[in-house]
Amino acid sequence: MDFLLLLLIPLFFLIDSAYSYYKLNKIYDSYFEWLRGHSSTRVARKRSALKKLIAHAGISNPSLPTVEPMGWGQLASFKIDVLENFPSNRKDITQVTCRVIQDALGVYKDRMWSVINPLSWIQIFVFLPQSIIGYLGLSTDTVLTKLLQLIWWALCSVFALAKVFYADKINQIIATILHIISQ
């Protein structure tokens, strides 16, 4: 029974990724319909959903540096927030918007495959501190992350050695802990 509850975690990630992929793909299709001149798709209403899906995929909000003439020899220099200007039929914004959506779709597809790939789960376990820090949105390329990773490996090695030499005692402790948790 406890094992079945543990399987709910990958099932949640699979459903979340599949649903996000489906929603983002529908927005992408609506955007192309809008670009073809079918204004009935009401794609502008989907801006907030698009922004949430892009952020959920872990992709940063892109901006385009732009310089436009103001008249009388004046130029305006600014950055265009691509997702805030969704939908746009301006060529440079359209290209970046499509690239960002394609990147997010790729992230969701990779997440779906990772859920059913046992090697991904082994990799997550072996690099657990790095996985947790990355999940929290922090940089995984820091000295602290590497130190935590080394401590994790040392703890796992000590546990594996203890399991070899003190198997009966450790099995008793684990059974006691599981019994306490299941009550």
ChimeraX commands (.cxc) that place a marker at each C-alpha (Angstrom):
marker #1 position 0.00,0.00,0.00 radius 0.5
marker #1 position 2.82,2.41,0.88 radius 0.5
marker #1 position 4.52,1.60,-2.41 radius 0.5
marker #1 position 1.34,2.47,-4.31 radius 0.5
marker #1 position 1.20,5.84,-2.56 radius 0.5
marker #1 position 4.80,6.43,-3.58 radius 0.5
marker #1 position 3.81,5.84,-7.22 radius 0.5
marker #1 position 1.43,8.80,-7.01 radius 0.5
marker #1 position 4.40,11.18,-7.18 radius 0.5
marker #1 position 5.50,10.19,-10.71 radius 0.5
marker #1 position 1.86,9.95,-11.75 radius 0.5
marker #1 position 1.34,13.55,-10.62 radius 0.5
marker #1 position 4.39,14.71,-12.61 radius 0.5
marker #1 position 3.19,12.81,-15.68 radius 0.5
marker #1 position -0.32,14.27,-15.52 radius 0.5
marker #1 position 0.98,17.79,-14.78 radius 0.5
marker #1 position 3.42,17.69,-17.70 radius 0.5
marker #1 position 0.90,16.18,-20.12 radius 0.5
marker #1 position -1.77,18.72,-19.17 radius 0.5
marker #1 position 0.67,21.65,-19.45 radius 0.5
marker #1 position 1.88,20.36,-22.82 radius 0.5
marker #1 position -1.70,20.05,-24.07 radius 0.5
marker #1 position -2.70,23.55,-22.90 radius 0.5
marker #1 position 0.44,25.18,-24.33 radius 0.5
marker #1 position 0.03,23.35,-27.63 radius 0.5
marker #1 position -3.57,24.62,-27.89 radius 0.5
marker #1 position -2.36,28.19,-27.30 radius 0.5
marker #1 position 0.34,27.71,-29.93 radius 0.5
marker #1 position -2.23,26.47,-32.47 radius 0.5
marker #1 position -4.55,29.39,-31.66 radius 0.5
marker #1 position -1.64,31.81,-32.12 radius 0.5
marker #1 position -0.92,30.43,-35.59 radius 0.5
marker #1 position -4.59,30.72,-36.48 radius 0.5
marker #1 position -4.51,34.32,-35.28 radius 0.5
marker #1 position -1.38,35.02,-37.35 radius 0.5
marker #1 position -3.16,33.67,-40.44 radius 0.5
marker #1 position -5.86,36.27,-39.94 radius 0.5
marker #1 position -8.48,34.32,-38.03 radius 0.5
marker #1 position -9.19,36.87,-35.32 radius 0.5
marker #1 position -12.06,34.76,-33.98 radius 0.5
marker #1 position -9.59,32.61,-31.99 radius 0.5
marker #1 position -9.46,35.26,-29.20 radius 0.5
marker #1 position -5.83,34.45,-28.56 radius 0.5
marker #1 position -5.25,37.63,-26.53 radius 0.5
marker #1 position -7.33,36.13,-23.73 radius 0.5
marker #1 position -4.74,33.39,-23.37 radius 0.5
marker #1 position -1.84,35.71,-22.46 radius 0.5
marker #1 position -1.95,35.01,-18.73 radius 0.5
marker #1 position -2.18,31.24,-19.29 radius 0.5
marker #1 position 0.79,31.44,-21.67 radius 0.5
marker #1 position 2.86,33.38,-19.14 radius 0.5
marker #1 position 2.08,30.82,-16.41 radius 0.5
marker #1 position 2.92,27.86,-18.65 radius 0.5
marker #1 position 6.22,29.40,-19.77 radius 0.5
marker #1 position 7.17,30.15,-16.15 radius 0.5
marker #1 position 6.10,26.64,-15.06 radius 0.5
marker #1 position 8.44,25.21,-17.70 radius 0.5
marker #1 position 11.29,27.18,-16.13 radius 0.5
marker #1 position 11.92,29.35,-19.17 radius 0.5
marker #1 position 12.78,32.98,-18.57 radius 0.5
marker #1 position 10.62,35.73,-20.00 radius 0.5
marker #1 position 12.46,37.03,-23.08 radius 0.5
marker #1 position 12.79,40.65,-24.08 radius 0.5
marker #1 position 13.93,42.20,-27.33 radius 0.5
marker #1 position 16.11,45.30,-27.50 radius 0.5
marker #1 position 14.47,47.77,-29.89 radius 0.5
marker #1 position 15.27,51.18,-31.33 radius 0.5
marker #1 position 12.51,53.08,-33.11 radius 0.5
marker #1 position 12.43,56.54,-34.68 radius 0.5
marker #1 position 10.35,59.11,-32.79 radius 0.5
marker #1 position 10.58,61.85,-35.42 radius 0.5
marker #1 position 12.72,64.97,-35.67 radius 0.5
marker #1 position 15.87,62.89,-35.48 radius 0.5
marker #1 position 14.94,61.37,-32.14 radius 0.5
marker #1 position 15.28,57.65,-31.40 radius 0.5
marker #1 position 13.65,55.63,-28.65 radius 0.5
marker #1 position 15.63,52.72,-27.25 radius 0.5
marker #1 position 13.81,50.18,-25.07 radius 0.5
marker #1 position 13.22,46.50,-24.47 radius 0.5
marker #1 position 10.02,44.78,-25.56 radius 0.5
marker #1 position 8.66,42.18,-23.14 radius 0.5
marker #1 position 7.69,39.40,-25.54 radius 0.5
marker #1 position 5.06,37.71,-23.38 radius 0.5
marker #1 position 3.44,41.01,-22.38 radius 0.5
marker #1 position 3.04,41.79,-26.09 radius 0.5
marker #1 position 1.37,38.48,-26.86 radius 0.5
marker #1 position -0.16,38.19,-29.40 radius 0.5
marker #1 position 1.90,40.19,-31.82 radius 0.5
marker #1 position 2.29,39.84,-35.56 radius 0.5
marker #1 position 5.52,41.82,-35.61 radius 0.5
marker #1 position 8.08,39.49,-37.20 radius 0.5
marker #1 position 10.82,39.72,-34.57 radius 0.5
marker #1 position 8.38,39.28,-31.68 radius 0.5
marker #1 position 6.63,36.40,-33.47 radius 0.5
marker #1 position 9.92,34.56,-33.98 radius 0.5
marker #1 position 10.91,34.85,-30.33 radius 0.5
marker #1 position 7.40,33.93,-29.15 radius 0.5
marker #1 position 7.39,30.78,-31.28 radius 0.5
marker #1 position 10.88,29.82,-30.09 radius 0.5
marker #1 position 9.92,30.26,-26.43 radius 0.5
marker #1 position 6.73,28.22,-26.87 radius 0.5
marker #1 position 8.67,25.48,-28.69 radius 0.5
marker #1 position 11.25,25.44,-25.88 radius 0.5
marker #1 position 8.51,25.08,-23.26 radius 0.5
marker #1 position 6.80,22.31,-25.25 radius 0.5
marker #1 position 10.15,20.51,-25.35 radius 0.5
marker #1 position 10.54,20.87,-21.58 radius 0.5
marker #1 position 7.10,19.37,-20.96 radius 0.5
marker #1 position 7.76,16.51,-23.37 radius 0.5
marker #1 position 11.10,15.78,-21.67 radius 0.5
marker #1 position 9.41,15.80,-18.27 radius 0.5
marker #1 position 6.83,13.28,-19.46 radius 0.5
marker #1 position 9.54,10.93,-20.75 radius 0.5
marker #1 position 11.60,11.38,-17.60 radius 0.5
marker #1 position 8.72,10.15,-15.47 radius 0.5
marker #1 position 8.57,6.79,-17.23 radius 0.5
marker #1 position 12.34,6.40,-17.65 radius 0.5
marker #1 position 13.82,4.46,-14.69 radius 0.5
marker #1 position 17.29,5.84,-15.40 radius 0.5
marker #1 position 15.97,9.36,-14.76 radius 0.5
marker #1 position 14.74,8.28,-11.32 radius 0.5
marker #1 position 18.11,6.71,-10.53 radius 0.5
marker #1 position 19.85,9.90,-11.65 radius 0.5
marker #1 position 17.55,11.98,-9.43 radius 0.5
marker #1 position 18.38,9.76,-6.44 radius 0.5
marker #1 position 22.14,9.78,-7.08 radius 0.5
marker #1 position 22.15,13.57,-7.52 radius 0.5
marker #1 position 19.39,14.28,-4.96 radius 0.5
marker #1 position 20.81,17.51,-3.45 radius 0.5
marker #1 position 21.45,18.94,-6.91 radius 0.5
marker #1 position 17.95,17.90,-8.03 radius 0.5
marker #1 position 16.32,19.57,-5.03 radius 0.5
marker #1 position 18.32,22.77,-5.43 radius 0.5
marker #1 position 17.47,22.87,-9.15 radius 0.5
marker #1 position 13.80,22.25,-8.38 radius 0.5
marker #1 position 13.85,25.23,-6.02 radius 0.5
marker #1 position 15.06,27.37,-8.91 radius 0.5
marker #1 position 18.51,28.02,-7.47 radius 0.5
marker #1 position 21.80,27.69,-9.30 radius 0.5
marker #1 position 23.12,24.14,-9.24 radius 0.5
marker #1 position 26.64,25.21,-10.18 radius 0.5
marker #1 position 27.77,26.51,-6.78 radius 0.5
marker #1 position 30.28,25.32,-4.23 radius 0.5
marker #1 position 27.49,24.74,-1.69 radius 0.5
marker #1 position 25.64,22.45,-4.10 radius 0.5
marker #1 position 28.79,20.45,-4.76 radius 0.5
marker #1 position 29.53,20.21,-1.03 radius 0.5
marker #1 position 25.99,18.98,-0.30 radius 0.5
marker #1 position 26.37,16.48,-3.14 radius 0.5
marker #1 position 29.60,15.12,-1.63 radius 0.5
marker #1 position 27.96,14.84,1.80 radius 0.5
marker #1 position 25.02,12.96,0.20 radius 0.5
marker #1 position 27.37,10.51,-1.51 radius 0.5
marker #1 position 29.30,10.00,1.73 radius 0.5
marker #1 position 26.08,9.31,3.67 radius 0.5
marker #1 position 24.89,6.85,1.02 radius 0.5
marker #1 position 28.27,5.09,1.07 radius 0.5
marker #1 position 28.24,4.84,4.87 radius 0.5
marker #1 position 24.70,3.50,4.78 radius 0.5
marker #1 position 25.61,0.93,2.10 radius 0.5
marker #1 position 28.61,-0.26,4.13 radius 0.5
marker #1 position 26.56,-0.37,7.32 radius 0.5
marker #1 position 23.89,-2.35,5.47 radius 0.5
marker #1 position 26.51,-4.93,4.49 radius 0.5
marker #1 position 28.04,-5.30,7.96 radius 0.5
marker #1 position 24.96,-4.71,10.14 radius 0.5
marker #1 position 22.14,-5.91,7.88 radius 0.5
marker #1 position 20.00,-7.50,10.61 radius 0.5
marker #1 position 20.16,-4.51,12.94 radius 0.5
marker #1 position 19.42,-2.01,10.14 radius 0.5
marker #1 position 16.49,-4.11,8.90 radius 0.5
marker #1 position 15.08,-4.02,12.45 radius 0.5
marker #1 position 15.48,-0.24,12.64 radius 0.5
marker #1 position 13.87,0.29,9.21 radius 0.5
marker #1 position 10.99,-2.05,10.10 radius 0.5
marker #1 position 10.44,-0.15,13.36 radius 0.5
marker #1 position 10.46,3.21,11.58 radius 0.5
marker #1 position 8.04,1.97,8.91 radius 0.5
marker #1 position 5.78,0.53,11.59 radius 0.5
marker #1 position 5.75,3.86,13.46 radius 0.5
marker #1 position 5.03,5.80,10.24 radius 0.5
marker #1 position 2.20,3.50,9.15 radius 0.5
marker #1 position 0.31,3.90,12.45 radius 0.5
marker link #1:1,2 radius 0.2
marker link #1:2,3 radius 0.2
marker link #1:3,4 radius 0.2
marker link #1:4,5 radius 0.2
marker link #1:5,6 radius 0.2
marker link #1:6,7 radius 0.2
marker link #1:7,8 radius 0.2
marker link #1:8,9 radius 0.2
marker link #1:9,10 radius 0.2
marker link #1:10,11 radius 0.2
marker link #1:11,12 radius 0.2
marker link #1:12,13 radius 0.2
marker link #1:13,14 radius 0.2
marker link #1:14,15 radius 0.2
marker link #1:15,16 radius 0.2
marker link #1:16,17 radius 0.2
marker link #1:17,18 radius 0.2
marker link #1:18,19 radius 0.2
marker link #1:19,20 radius 0.2
marker link #1:20,21 radius 0.2
marker link #1:21,22 radius 0.2
marker link #1:22,23 radius 0.2
marker link #1:23,24 radius 0.2
marker link #1:24,25 radius 0.2
marker link #1:25,26 radius 0.2
marker link #1:26,27 radius 0.2
marker link #1:27,28 radius 0.2
marker link #1:28,29 radius 0.2
marker link #1:29,30 radius 0.2
marker link #1:30,31 radius 0.2
marker link #1:31,32 radius 0.2
marker link #1:32,33 radius 0.2
marker link #1:33,34 radius 0.2
marker link #1:34,35 radius 0.2
marker link #1:35,36 radius 0.2
marker link #1:36,37 radius 0.2
marker link #1:37,38 radius 0.2
marker link #1:38,39 radius 0.2
marker link #1:39,40 radius 0.2
marker link #1:40,41 radius 0.2
marker link #1:41,42 radius 0.2
marker link #1:42,43 radius 0.2
marker link #1:43,44 radius 0.2
marker link #1:44,45 radius 0.2
marker link #1:45,46 radius 0.2
marker link #1:46,47 radius 0.2
marker link #1:47,48 radius 0.2
marker link #1:48,49 radius 0.2
marker link #1:49,50 radius 0.2
marker link #1:50,51 radius 0.2
marker link #1:51,52 radius 0.2
marker link #1:52,53 radius 0.2
marker link #1:53,54 radius 0.2
marker link #1:54,55 radius 0.2
marker link #1:55,56 radius 0.2
marker link #1:56,57 radius 0.2
marker link #1:57,58 radius 0.2
marker link #1:58,59 radius 0.2
marker link #1:59,60 radius 0.2
marker link #1:60,61 radius 0.2
marker link #1:61,62 radius 0.2
marker link #1:62,63 radius 0.2
marker link #1:63,64 radius 0.2
marker link #1:64,65 radius 0.2
marker link #1:65,66 radius 0.2
marker link #1:66,67 radius 0.2
marker link #1:67,68 radius 0.2
marker link #1:68,69 radius 0.2
marker link #1:69,70 radius 0.2
marker link #1:70,71 radius 0.2
marker link #1:71,72 radius 0.2
marker link #1:72,73 radius 0.2
marker link #1:73,74 radius 0.2
marker link #1:74,75 radius 0.2
marker link #1:75,76 radius 0.2
marker link #1:76,77 radius 0.2
marker link #1:77,78 radius 0.2
marker link #1:78,79 radius 0.2
marker link #1:79,80 radius 0.2
marker link #1:80,81 radius 0.2
marker link #1:81,82 radius 0.2
marker link #1:82,83 radius 0.2
marker link #1:83,84 radius 0.2
marker link #1:84,85 radius 0.2
marker link #1:85,86 radius 0.2
marker link #1:86,87 radius 0.2
marker link #1:87,88 radius 0.2
marker link #1:88,89 radius 0.2
marker link #1:89,90 radius 0.2
marker link #1:90,91 radius 0.2
marker link #1:91,92 radius 0.2
marker link #1:92,93 radius 0.2
marker link #1:93,94 radius 0.2
marker link #1:94,95 radius 0.2
marker link #1:95,96 radius 0.2
marker link #1:96,97 radius 0.2
marker link #1:97,98 radius 0.2
marker link #1:98,99 radius 0.2
marker link #1:99,100 radius 0.2
marker link #1:100,101 radius 0.2
marker link #1:101,102 radius 0.2
marker link #1:102,103 radius 0.2
marker link #1:103,104 radius 0.2
marker link #1:104,105 radius 0.2
marker link #1:105,106 radius 0.2
marker link #1:106,107 radius 0.2
marker link #1:107,108 radius 0.2
marker link #1:108,109 radius 0.2
marker link #1:109,110 radius 0.2
marker link #1:110,111 radius 0.2
marker link #1:111,112 radius 0.2
marker link #1:112,113 radius 0.2
marker link #1:113,114 radius 0.2
marker link #1:114,115 radius 0.2
marker link #1:115,116 radius 0.2
marker link #1:116,117 radius 0.2
marker link #1:117,118 radius 0.2
marker link #1:118,119 radius 0.2
marker link #1:119,120 radius 0.2
marker link #1:120,121 radius 0.2
marker link #1:121,122 radius 0.2
marker link #1:122,123 radius 0.2
marker link #1:123,124 radius 0.2
marker link #1:124,125 radius 0.2
marker link #1:125,126 radius 0.2
marker link #1:126,127 radius 0.2
marker link #1:127,128 radius 0.2
marker link #1:128,129 radius 0.2
marker link #1:129,130 radius 0.2
marker link #1:130,131 radius 0.2
marker link #1:131,132 radius 0.2
marker link #1:132,133 radius 0.2
marker link #1:133,134 radius 0.2
marker link #1:134,135 radius 0.2
marker link #1:135,136 radius 0.2
marker link #1:136,137 radius 0.2
marker link #1:137,138 radius 0.2
marker link #1:138,139 radius 0.2
marker link #1:139,140 radius 0.2
marker link #1:140,141 radius 0.2
marker link #1:141,142 radius 0.2
marker link #1:142,143 radius 0.2
marker link #1:143,144 radius 0.2
marker link #1:144,145 radius 0.2
marker link #1:145,146 radius 0.2
marker link #1:146,147 radius 0.2
marker link #1:147,148 radius 0.2
marker link #1:148,149 radius 0.2
marker link #1:149,150 radius 0.2
marker link #1:150,151 radius 0.2
marker link #1:151,152 radius 0.2
marker link #1:152,153 radius 0.2
marker link #1:153,154 radius 0.2
marker link #1:154,155 radius 0.2
marker link #1:155,156 radius 0.2
marker link #1:156,157 radius 0.2
marker link #1:157,158 radius 0.2
marker link #1:158,159 radius 0.2
marker link #1:159,160 radius 0.2
marker link #1:160,161 radius 0.2
marker link #1:161,162 radius 0.2
marker link #1:162,163 radius 0.2
marker link #1:163,164 radius 0.2
marker link #1:164,165 radius 0.2
marker link #1:165,166 radius 0.2
marker link #1:166,167 radius 0.2
marker link #1:167,168 radius 0.2
marker link #1:168,169 radius 0.2
marker link #1:169,170 radius 0.2
marker link #1:170,171 radius 0.2
marker link #1:171,172 radius 0.2
marker link #1:172,173 radius 0.2
marker link #1:173,174 radius 0.2
marker link #1:174,175 radius 0.2
marker link #1:175,176 radius 0.2
marker link #1:176,177 radius 0.2
marker link #1:177,178 radius 0.2
marker link #1:178,179 radius 0.2
marker link #1:179,180 radius 0.2
marker link #1:180,181 radius 0.2
marker link #1:181,182 radius 0.2
marker link #1:182,183 radius 0.2
view
